[in-house]
Amino acid sequence: MLVVFDLDGTVVDSSQALLGAHRVAWSSLGLQCPPAAAILDLIGLPLLQTMQTLGPGQDPEALAEAYSRAYVAQAAEHERLFDGIRELLERPFRAAVATGKSQRGADRVVRQFGLLDRFEVVLGGNSVPRPKPNPDLLHAIMRATGTEDLVMVGDTTYDLEMAHAAGVRAVGVSWGHHSVERLQEWAPVVHSVEELATALKV
């Protein structure tokens, strides 16, 4: 079994950094920042798609570029691993990453927390033709690792829909960006890292 983790909201507590970067980005272009709930609801989708949804009629590429610049500074100050995640990842099981972040952003995060060697594959949303909730990320991980026995762990319906589309098992976590009620429509939900370890049997 290979456990595939999402990053934002699952492994990394990045909400403060994400929201801070949005405030800086929208303000830098003289625009009003959308509500936090609207932003967090779209976490996991490609950045350009997020900006198109949040700011119809605006320049999504300019917003995405401003956000990307701001996020690096915000991340350095505010990103952290959720409690218990590092200890979970110290256990001996196969693991990979499938995230909506760009490949560059995904690599930065796992390197920042000293986890680059922990994951067999780290894939960002722009590393495949169709990002979440399409199954391309998981299909690419299957090819790279030589196994179809995957379990997707994520905090949004986009993660769980992707697992469903790829025909693999999924586990939702309640400490991220989508409500338990939404997640439960797609997969079982755990409420602590200890419960996650039990669900994964690791």
Secondary structure as UniProt FT lines:
FT   STRAND          2..5
FT   TURN            9..11
FT   STRAND          12..13
FT   HELIX           15..28
FT   TURN            29..30
FT   HELIX           36..41
FT   TURN            42..44
FT   HELIX           47..54
FT   TURN            56..57
FT   HELIX           60..78
FT   STRAND          80..81
FT   TURN            83..84
FT   HELIX           85..89
FT   STRAND          94..98
FT   HELIX           103..112
FT   TURN            113..114
FT   TURN            116..118
FT   STRAND          122..123
FT   HELIX           125..127
FT   TURN            132..133
FT   HELIX           136..145
FT   STRAND          150..154
FT   HELIX           157..166
FT   STRAND          169..173
FT   TURN            174..175
FT   HELIX           180..184
FT   TURN            185..186
FT   STRAND          189..190
FT   HELIX           193..200
//
